[in-house]
Amino acid sequence: MKMLISVIIPTYNEEKTIKLILQKVFDQTKYNKEVIVVDDCSTDKTLEILNSEINENIKIIKNDKNYGKGYSIRRGIKECNGVITIIQDADLEYDPSDYPKLLDPILKGKADVVYGTRFYGTGEKRVLNYWHRVGNYILTTFSNMFTNINLTDMEVGFKVFKTVILKEINLKENRFGFEPEITAKISKKKLNIFEIGISYFGRNYDDGKKITWKDGIAAIWCIIYYNIIDKK
């Protein structure tokens, strides 16, 4: 029997992409998967589309109000039964066809955690806003200074974990602070962390991108807080 892989898809107002991302996830037939979609109180037709797609391999969780990505991931983690968990955004920026190379270091016993990286590797990458790239570089460098690990893309939304690791970490952030928080907390454990170059089809704000400069400021605080102040 194939090893079970859990895929958590936090979702908010992704009516244009949710059906296609589910199709792409299930196209990865090499793996036995459970898909956990956490709808963060979408106001468009996302939930209607999800209900039409439901089957025995998809579990839909509905938040009672809009809490944020981090909250949705926490809810998804509680439902994971797989040995390995993939965090997969619903917006098509990250391609499930990259699953094999992201999973490979864990399946071979080399890694406990694998981060995708948008900033090196041979995968296709959409050319977008220069200042977003600068912001990512600043946040990743600032995070590395505290964690003493040499990531190139701390903010990437494509991360893979041994599920047991996720379940034992006390996560708190409700919004995009999940990324610096989880990075700070895994850096304090004796884990083998890998990075793999991925394809990236980034969105701009006209396409529906949601993260803003305010989330960048919040990320700076999270880096400081979870590396120095918070000990849990």
Backbone as CSV, one residue per row, in Angstrom:
resi,resn,N_x,N_y,N_z,CA_x,CA_y,CA_z,C_x,C_y,C_z
1,MET,0.850,-1.203,0.000,0.000,0.000,0.000,0.880,1.245,0.000
2,LYS,0.510,2.233,-0.817,1.278,3.465,-0.889,1.168,4.260,0.413
3,MET,2.263,4.941,0.767,2.257,5.843,1.903,1.238,6.959,1.685
4,LEU,0.494,7.317,2.739,-0.502,8.383,2.636,0.168,9.752,2.779
5,ILE,-0.131,10.637,1.821,0.341,12.017,1.837,-0.849,12.927,2.099
6,SER,-0.736,13.819,3.074,-1.782,14.816,3.331,-1.440,16.105,2.599
7,VAL,-2.437,16.689,1.939,-2.267,17.970,1.262,-3.258,18.960,1.860
8,ILE,-2.738,19.992,2.523,-3.590,21.031,3.096,-3.661,22.194,2.115
9,ILE,-4.886,22.597,1.768,-5.084,23.713,0.850,-5.914,24.786,1.553
10,PRO,-5.258,25.814,2.140,-6.014,26.934,2.703,-6.568,27.783,1.564
11,THR,-7.831,28.155,1.655,-8.516,28.771,0.520,-9.363,29.950,0.954
12,TYR,-9.247,31.030,0.203,-10.131,32.183,0.421,-10.376,32.883,-0.912
13,ASN,-11.611,32.874,-1.355,-12.036,33.543,-2.589,-11.170,33.137,-3.791
14,GLU,-11.147,31.842,-4.054,-10.370,31.317,-5.182,-11.268,30.580,-6.175
15,GLU,-12.426,31.191,-6.497,-13.361,30.537,-7.410,-12.766,30.300,-8.801
16,LYS,-11.801,31.125,-9.190,-11.208,30.991,-10.526,-10.209,29.844,-10.615
17,THR,-9.680,29.423,-9.479,-8.568,28.461,-9.518,-8.809,27.172,-8.738
18,ILE,-9.780,27.133,-7.835,-9.872,26.012,-6.903,-10.121,24.679,-7.623
19,LYS,-10.958,24.676,-8.652,-11.231,23.425,-9.361,-9.981,22.916,-10.070
20,LEU,-9.237,23.819,-10.694,-8.044,23.423,-11.432,-6.936,22.950,-10.502
21,ILE,-6.778,23.617,-9.343,-5.714,23.181,-8.435,-6.030,21.786,-7.885
22,LEU,-7.299,21.497,-7.614,-7.662,20.157,-7.159,-7.364,19.126,-8.242
23,GLN,-7.685,19.475,-9.475,-7.389,18.569,-10.589,-5.894,18.296,-10.682
24,LYS,-5.077,19.345,-10.554,-3.632,19.191,-10.635,-3.094,18.342,-9.480
25,VAL,-3.667,18.506,-8.291,-3.236,17.701,-7.144,-3.537,16.226,-7.402
26,PHE,-4.737,15.935,-7.876,-5.115,14.535,-8.095,-4.466,13.946,-9.343
27,ASP,-3.922,14.795,-10.201,-3.153,14.290,-11.333,-1.849,13.626,-10.895
28,GLN,-1.425,13.901,-9.669,-0.205,13.283,-9.139,-0.539,11.888,-8.616
29,THR,-0.761,10.980,-9.540,-1.290,9.662,-9.203,-0.258,8.718,-8.582
30,LYS,0.978,9.165,-8.534,2.037,8.346,-7.941,1.822,8.168,-6.440
31,TYR,1.048,9.080,-5.834,0.923,9.115,-4.375,-0.512,8.849,-3.934
32,ASN,-0.630,8.187,-2.776,-1.913,8.026,-2.111,-2.147,9.288,-1.279
33,LYS,-3.188,10.052,-1.594,-3.349,11.380,-1.006,-4.691,11.541,-0.300
34,GLU,-4.671,12.308,0.774,-5.894,12.895,1.309,-5.751,14.401,1.152
35,VAL,-6.785,15.054,0.672,-6.754,16.495,0.439,-7.688,17.169,1.430
36,ILE,-7.129,18.099,2.183,-7.897,18.811,3.207,-7.970,20.276,2.785
37,VAL,-9.146,20.706,2.339,-9.351,22.083,1.913,-10.019,22.842,3.049
38,VAL,-9.375,23.927,3.483,-9.941,24.740,4.558,-10.396,26.054,3.947
39,ASP,-11.700,26.230,3.847,-12.249,27.454,3.273,-12.387,28.509,4.366
40,ASP,-11.718,29.633,4.152,-11.641,30.682,5.169,-12.768,31.694,5.003
41,CYS,-14.005,31.163,4.976,-15.216,31.987,4.864,-15.209,32.796,3.562
42,SER,-15.021,32.123,2.454,-15.026,32.786,1.151,-16.372,33.462,0.891
43,THR,-16.327,34.588,0.189,-17.540,35.337,-0.144,-17.907,35.199,-1.623
44,ASP,-17.102,34.457,-2.389,-17.421,34.216,-3.796,-17.990,32.798,-3.929
45,LYS,-17.806,32.153,-5.060,-18.388,30.832,-5.305,-17.436,29.681,-4.964
46,THR,-16.364,29.974,-4.233,-15.388,28.925,-3.912,-16.039,27.730,-3.230
47,LEU,-16.827,27.986,-2.208,-17.424,26.894,-1.438,-18.426,26.110,-2.277
48,GLU,-19.159,26.802,-3.116,-20.112,26.127,-4.008,-19.380,25.173,-4.944
49,ILE,-18.253,25.630,-5.480,-17.452,24.781,-6.365,-16.884,23.605,-5.586
50,LEU,-16.379,23.860,-4.381,-15.827,22.785,-3.562,-16.867,21.705,-3.286
51,ASN,-18.073,22.119,-2.963,-19.125,21.150,-2.658,-19.456,20.285,-3.868
52,SER,-19.273,20.824,-5.061,-19.538,20.046,-6.277,-18.402,19.069,-6.583
53,GLU,-17.234,19.309,-5.986,-16.056,18.481,-6.256,-15.802,17.440,-5.172
54,ILE,-16.574,17.461,-4.120,-16.271,16.628,-2.957,-16.335,15.133,-3.310
55,ASN,-15.372,14.385,-2.786,-15.370,12.922,-2.915,-14.670,12.343,-1.702
56,GLU,-14.468,11.028,-1.706,-13.917,10.380,-0.512,-12.482,10.789,-0.216
57,ASN,-11.803,11.420,-1.185,-10.415,11.847,-0.968,-10.277,13.333,-0.627
58,ILE,-11.406,14.030,-0.548,-11.380,15.458,-0.220,-12.178,15.703,1.053
59,LYS,-11.557,16.364,1.993,-12.257,16.787,3.202,-12.337,18.306,3.189
60,ILE,-13.519,18.855,3.318,-13.713,20.304,3.308,-14.026,20.779,4.719
61,ILE,-13.239,21.737,5.175,-13.458,22.357,6.482,-13.856,23.805,6.236
62,LYS,-14.892,24.275,6.921,-15.398,25.625,6.707,-15.168,26.462,7.972
63,ASN,-14.376,27.507,7.849,-14.219,28.436,8.970,-15.481,29.273,9.114
64,ASP,-15.827,29.614,10.366,-17.056,30.375,10.586,-16.896,31.865,10.289
65,LYS,-15.654,32.319,10.162,-15.376,33.677,9.702,-13.974,33.692,9.103
66,ASN,-13.596,34.809,8.526,-12.293,34.911,7.866,-11.206,35.153,8.904
67,TYR,-10.418,34.108,9.194,-9.358,34.193,10.194,-7.990,34.444,9.567
68,GLY,-7.696,33.789,8.444,-6.389,33.937,7.823,-5.765,32.596,7.490
69,LYS,-4.667,32.656,6.724,-4.001,31.461,6.239,-3.453,30.596,7.374
70,GLY,-2.793,31.220,8.346,-2.204,30.455,9.436,-3.240,29.680,10.230
71,TYR,-4.360,30.312,10.512,-5.453,29.649,11.234,-5.963,28.455,10.432
72,SER,-6.142,28.668,9.128,-6.648,27.601,8.269,-5.679,26.422,8.220
73,ILE,-4.387,26.703,8.168,-3.402,25.621,8.176,-3.452,24.854,9.484
74,ARG,-3.590,25.561,10.599,-3.695,24.874,11.902,-4.886,23.925,11.922
75,ARG,-6.014,24.375,11.410,-7.189,23.499,11.362,-6.928,22.284,10.476
76,GLY,-6.237,22.513,9.368,-5.921,21.401,8.486,-4.991,20.392,9.127
77,ILE,-4.005,20.871,9.859,-3.036,19.974,10.515,-3.745,18.999,11.462
78,LYS,-4.748,19.484,12.164,-5.481,18.627,13.104,-6.144,17.443,12.405
79,GLU,-6.440,17.607,11.118,-7.150,16.560,10.376,-6.218,15.638,9.596
80,CYS,-4.926,15.933,9.600,-3.980,15.165,8.778,-3.771,13.754,9.319
81,ASN,-3.867,12.787,8.431,-3.581,11.392,8.775,-2.357,10.853,8.040
82,GLY,-1.826,11.634,7.108,-0.697,11.182,6.303,0.614,11.199,7.067
83,VAL,1.577,10.471,6.555,2.924,10.453,7.132,3.653,11.759,6.804
84,ILE,3.352,12.316,5.641,3.958,13.564,5.174,2.839,14.539,4.844
85,THR,3.060,15.820,5.137,2.059,16.852,4.844,2.651,17.910,3.926
86,ILE,1.902,18.239,2.882,2.267,19.298,1.950,1.335,20.481,2.167
87,ILE,1.901,21.683,2.274,1.100,22.906,2.284,1.026,23.405,0.844
88,GLN,-0.175,23.468,0.299,-0.390,23.826,-1.109,-1.373,24.993,-1.200
89,ASP,-0.934,26.141,-1.712,-1.852,27.254,-1.928,-2.843,26.911,-3.032
90,ALA,-3.987,27.595,-3.013,-5.074,27.296,-3.947,-5.025,28.132,-5.213
91,ASP,-4.036,28.998,-5.354,-4.095,30.038,-6.383,-3.266,29.749,-7.640
92,LEU,-2.741,28.532,-7.767,-1.970,28.106,-8.940,-0.588,28.729,-9.037
93,GLU,-0.135,29.467,-8.015,1.241,29.979,-8.046,2.244,28.831,-7.952
94,TYR,1.864,27.777,-7.239,2.748,26.634,-7.027,2.148,25.404,-7.700
95,ASP,2.970,24.678,-8.439,2.497,23.607,-9.300,2.663,22.237,-8.629
96,PRO,1.574,21.488,-8.437,1.683,20.154,-7.846,2.589,19.198,-8.618
97,SER,2.915,19.507,-9.878,3.853,18.645,-10.600,5.240,18.656,-9.964
98,ASP,5.485,19.596,-9.034,6.747,19.635,-8.298,6.746,18.712,-7.076
99,TYR,5.636,18.044,-6.790,5.583,17.164,-5.623,6.715,16.135,-5.593
100,PRO,7.006,15.453,-6.714,8.048,14.419,-6.636,9.384,14.929,-6.118
101,LYS,9.840,16.089,-6.608,11.147,16.558,-6.142,11.079,17.130,-4.725
102,LEU,9.924,17.657,-4.310,9.794,18.135,-2.938,9.722,16.984,-1.939
103,LEU,9.072,15.913,-2.327,8.915,14.770,-1.430,10.158,13.887,-1.383
104,ASP,10.939,13.897,-2.431,12.051,12.964,-2.568,13.029,12.966,-1.389
105,PRO,13.494,14.135,-0.889,14.445,14.095,0.233,13.869,13.462,1.503
106,ILE,12.551,13.613,1.721,11.932,12.988,2.890,11.765,11.494,2.654
107,LEU,11.301,11.121,1.477,11.088,9.700,1.180,12.395,8.909,1.219
108,LYS,13.503,9.571,0.904,14.811,8.909,0.931,15.457,8.946,2.317
109,GLY,14.771,9.543,3.291,15.293,9.589,4.646,16.347,10.650,4.878
110,LYS,16.475,11.595,3.957,17.485,12.648,4.099,16.956,13.870,4.855
111,ALA,15.668,14.143,4.736,15.111,15.399,5.248,13.908,15.139,6.142
112,ASP,13.679,16.085,7.041,12.463,16.125,7.852,11.503,17.191,7.337
113,VAL,12.078,18.235,6.747,11.316,19.380,6.241,11.922,19.784,4.904
114,VAL,11.066,20.126,3.943,11.546,20.616,2.648,10.809,21.903,2.302
115,TYR,11.572,22.954,2.018,11.002,24.202,1.518,11.232,24.272,0.014
116,GLY,10.208,24.682,-0.724,10.453,25.087,-2.097,11.177,26.421,-2.088
117,THR,11.815,26.752,-3.186,12.380,28.098,-3.323,12.116,28.606,-4.727
118,ARG,11.658,29.841,-4.783,11.335,30.478,-6.070,12.551,31.114,-6.706
119,PHE,13.686,31.099,-6.016,14.793,31.950,-6.414,16.013,31.204,-6.930
120,TYR,15.929,29.894,-7.030,16.929,29.162,-7.793,16.308,27.866,-8.295
121,GLY,17.009,27.172,-9.155,16.482,25.954,-9.754,16.061,26.190,-11.192
122,THR,15.684,25.117,-11.852,15.428,25.174,-13.290,13.957,25.301,-13.649
123,GLY,13.073,25.341,-12.656,11.647,25.427,-12.952,11.274,26.755,-13.596
124,GLU,10.179,26.740,-14.359,9.682,27.974,-14.975,9.260,28.973,-13.906
125,LYS,9.535,30.251,-14.165,9.186,31.286,-13.199,8.651,32.509,-13.937
126,ARG,7.480,32.956,-13.538,6.912,34.160,-14.120,7.669,35.371,-13.590
127,VAL,8.012,36.302,-14.468,8.707,37.526,-14.082,7.672,38.535,-13.573
128,LEU,7.906,39.010,-12.333,6.943,39.919,-11.711,7.652,41.100,-11.047
129,ASN,7.033,41.644,-10.017,7.453,42.887,-9.391,8.822,42.781,-8.705
130,TYR,9.729,43.663,-9.101,11.085,43.679,-8.538,11.069,43.911,-7.028
131,TRP,10.222,44.834,-6.564,10.240,45.185,-5.147,9.679,44.084,-4.257
132,HIS,8.815,43.252,-4.810,8.387,42.071,-4.056,9.570,41.133,-3.823
133,ARG,10.399,40.988,-4.848,11.598,40.145,-4.721,12.543,40.719,-3.674
134,VAL,12.717,42.044,-3.691,13.572,42.682,-2.692,13.006,42.463,-1.293
135,GLY,11.691,42.622,-1.145,11.060,42.409,0.158,11.254,40.994,0.654
136,ASN,11.088,40.010,-0.233,11.314,38.619,0.153,12.758,38.384,0.584
137,TYR,13.686,38.977,-0.148,15.104,38.818,0.193,15.392,39.405,1.576
138,ILE,14.847,40.577,1.857,15.072,41.221,3.152,14.504,40.365,4.286
139,LEU,13.262,39.891,4.112,12.628,39.098,5.163,13.357,37.776,5.384
140,THR,13.767,37.130,4.291,14.499,35.864,4.423,15.844,36.073,5.101
141,THR,16.558,37.126,4.701,17.861,37.415,5.316,17.702,37.723,6.800
142,PHE,16.700,38.526,7.129,16.447,38.879,8.529,16.113,37.630,9.338
143,SER,15.285,36.764,8.775,14.953,35.505,9.442,16.197,34.639,9.641
144,ASN,17.027,34.530,8.609,18.237,33.702,8.697,19.192,34.195,9.781
145,MET,19.235,35.497,9.969,20.115,36.070,10.999,19.738,35.571,12.387
146,PHE,18.445,35.322,12.603,17.983,34.849,13.910,18.006,33.322,14.003
147,THR,17.641,32.641,12.922,17.550,31.183,12.973,18.890,30.496,12.725
148,ASN,19.822,31.216,12.062,21.112,30.672,11.671,20.973,29.488,10.713
149,ILE,19.945,29.542,9.860,19.843,28.607,8.748,19.844,29.415,7.457
150,ASN,20.372,28.830,6.384,20.644,29.613,5.183,19.599,29.411,4.088
151,LEU,18.333,29.674,4.417,17.266,29.604,3.426,17.420,30.715,2.389
152,THR,16.871,30.475,1.206,16.801,31.536,0.203,15.386,32.071,0.042
153,ASP,14.382,31.380,0.623,12.989,31.781,0.401,12.122,31.365,1.584
154,MET,12.304,32.058,2.695,11.545,31.747,3.904,10.039,31.905,3.692
155,GLU,9.628,32.873,2.877,8.208,33.195,2.708,7.482,32.290,1.712
156,VAL,8.167,31.341,1.107,7.531,30.492,0.107,6.307,29.785,0.691
157,GLY,5.255,29.660,-0.118,4.039,29.005,0.343,3.976,27.531,0.030
158,PHE,5.088,26.945,-0.382,5.159,25.530,-0.768,6.133,24.852,0.183
159,LYS,5.606,24.235,1.236,6.434,23.609,2.267,5.942,22.190,2.531
160,VAL,6.880,21.296,2.859,6.566,19.886,3.096,7.195,19.461,4.423
161,PHE,6.438,18.710,5.210,6.889,18.314,6.544,6.546,16.855,6.819
162,LYS,7.368,16.185,7.605,6.887,14.979,8.261,5.745,15.418,9.177
163,THR,4.611,14.770,9.069,3.411,15.231,9.776,3.606,15.275,11.283
164,VAL,4.349,14.336,11.822,4.556,14.299,13.267,5.216,15.584,13.764
165,ILE,6.056,16.180,12.935,6.720,17.436,13.313,5.704,18.562,13.401
166,LEU,4.839,18.665,12.394,3.813,19.718,12.410,2.897,19.587,13.617
167,LYS,2.525,18.370,13.939,1.554,18.169,15.010,2.118,18.481,16.398
168,GLU,3.440,18.448,16.528,4.017,18.710,17.849,4.416,20.177,18.040
169,ILE,4.268,20.993,17.005,4.612,22.419,17.108,3.374,23.227,17.482
170,ASN,3.527,24.085,18.455,2.432,24.943,18.913,2.403,26.210,18.047
171,LEU,1.605,26.185,16.999,1.504,27.320,16.081,0.430,28.290,16.557
172,LYS,0.670,29.583,16.343,-0.225,30.610,16.876,-0.709,31.624,15.847
173,GLU,0.086,31.868,14.823,-0.239,32.957,13.892,-1.458,32.617,13.029
174,ASN,-2.350,33.592,12.886,-3.561,33.391,12.092,-3.395,33.782,10.627
175,ARG,-2.517,34.732,10.337,-2.411,35.233,8.971,-1.133,34.722,8.303
176,PHE,-0.488,35.578,7.531,0.704,35.156,6.797,1.932,35.033,7.696
177,GLY,1.785,35.384,8.971,2.870,35.188,9.920,3.206,33.724,10.143
178,PHE,2.376,32.829,9.591,2.684,31.397,9.668,4.076,31.099,9.140
179,GLU,4.486,31.761,8.055,5.757,31.431,7.414,6.966,31.720,8.318
180,PRO,7.116,32.947,8.855,8.239,33.164,9.768,8.104,32.408,11.087
181,GLU,6.874,32.179,11.536,6.693,31.440,12.792,7.149,29.995,12.646
182,ILE,6.689,29.308,11.621,7.069,27.904,11.469,8.571,27.784,11.220
183,THR,9.139,28.757,10.510,10.582,28.724,10.250,11.371,28.876,11.547
184,ALA,10.949,29.812,12.384,11.619,30.002,13.675,11.537,28.735,14.526
185,LYS,10.380,28.107,14.530,10.171,26.977,15.425,10.861,25.698,14.946
186,ILE,10.934,25.481,13.635,11.675,24.286,13.181,13.177,24.494,13.322
187,SER,13.630,25.761,13.284,15.070,26.020,13.405,15.594,25.674,14.794
188,LYS,14.690,25.635,15.784,15.090,25.346,17.157,15.146,23.847,17.438
189,LYS,14.713,23.046,16.456,14.726,21.599,16.612,15.895,21.008,15.810
190,LYS,16.273,19.808,16.160,17.357,19.143,15.438,16.771,18.416,14.229
191,LEU,16.534,19.198,13.168,15.884,18.682,11.978,16.779,18.853,10.766
192,ASN,16.610,17.983,9.818,17.270,18.136,8.524,16.325,18.893,7.598
193,ILE,16.738,20.093,7.209,15.906,20.974,6.396,16.548,21.122,5.017
194,PHE,15.759,20.873,3.978,16.231,20.990,2.600,15.455,22.086,1.876
195,GLU,16.068,22.626,0.819,15.397,23.529,-0.113,15.481,22.939,-1.518
196,ILE,14.406,23.068,-2.266,14.346,22.562,-3.633,13.805,23.662,-4.546
197,GLY,14.485,23.925,-5.653,13.998,24.896,-6.618,12.695,24.439,-7.256
198,ILE,11.714,25.346,-7.334,10.390,25.008,-7.850,10.002,25.941,-8.989
199,SER,8.984,25.544,-9.727,8.350,26.443,-10.684,7.514,27.463,-9.904
200,TYR,7.355,28.638,-10.485,6.571,29.664,-9.790,5.830,30.516,-10.814
201,PHE,4.511,30.502,-10.690,3.658,31.274,-11.592,2.935,32.324,-10.766
202,GLY,3.705,33.311,-10.306,3.209,34.298,-9.361,2.071,35.140,-9.908
203,ARG,1.252,35.622,-8.986,0.152,36.505,-9.345,0.504,37.938,-8.968
204,ASN,-0.134,38.896,-9.630,-0.087,40.275,-9.169,-1.440,40.603,-8.544
205,TYR,-1.625,41.830,-8.100,-2.854,42.173,-7.390,-4.073,42.132,-8.304
206,ASP,-3.891,42.397,-9.587,-5.003,42.279,-10.528,-5.473,40.836,-10.659
207,ASP,-4.550,39.896,-10.437,-4.895,38.469,-10.513,-5.528,37.963,-9.223
208,GLY,-5.456,38.750,-8.160,-6.052,38.333,-6.889,-5.062,38.091,-5.770
209,LYS,-3.820,38.524,-5.932,-2.822,38.356,-4.859,-3.285,39.107,-3.621
210,LYS,-3.108,38.510,-2.429,-3.689,39.079,-1.215,-2.664,39.662,-0.250
211,ILE,-1.442,39.176,-0.254,-0.447,39.647,0.709,-0.034,41.075,0.362
212,THR,0.158,41.925,1.381,0.486,43.332,1.163,1.700,43.725,2.003
213,TRP,2.108,44.987,1.868,3.259,45.481,2.625,3.009,45.398,4.132
214,LYS,1.743,45.486,4.532,1.428,45.383,5.968,1.803,44.004,6.509
215,ASP,1.628,42.984,5.671,2.022,41.632,6.080,3.537,41.515,6.184
216,GLY,4.259,42.310,5.373,5.716,42.336,5.475,6.167,42.905,6.810
217,ILE,5.507,43.985,7.230,5.821,44.575,8.540,5.508,43.579,9.652
218,ALA,4.357,42.917,9.538,3.986,41.916,10.545,4.991,40.774,10.580
219,ALA,5.542,40.395,9.411,6.522,39.315,9.352,7.785,39.669,10.127
220,ILE,8.203,40.945,10.046,9.390,41.381,10.798,9.163,41.175,12.293
221,TRP,7.985,41.572,12.765,7.670,41.382,14.181,7.651,39.885,14.530
222,CYS,7.067,39.060,13.664,7.011,37.621,13.933,8.399,37.012,14.016
223,ILE,9.302,37.456,13.148,10.677,36.946,13.179,11.317,37.236,14.530
224,ILE,11.160,38.450,15.001,11.727,38.830,16.303,11.041,38.067,17.432
225,TYR,9.712,38.054,17.394,8.943,37.470,18.490,9.210,35.977,18.633
226,TYR,9.127,35.226,17.533,9.207,33.772,17.645,10.640,33.245,17.761
227,ASN,11.610,34.089,17.458,12.982,33.669,17.656,13.545,34.064,19.012
228,ILE,13.028,35.149,19.591,13.632,35.666,20.827,12.691,35.619,22.015
229,ILE,11.433,36.011,21.813,10.510,36.206,22.945,9.732,34.944,23.270
230,ASP,9.080,34.394,22.261,8.231,33.228,22.486,9.097,31.961,22.611
231,LYS,8.917,31.237,23.666,9.716,30.031,23.910,8.890,28.754,23.809
232,LYS,7.626,28.876,23.413,6.731,27.702,23.402,6.692,27.084,22.017
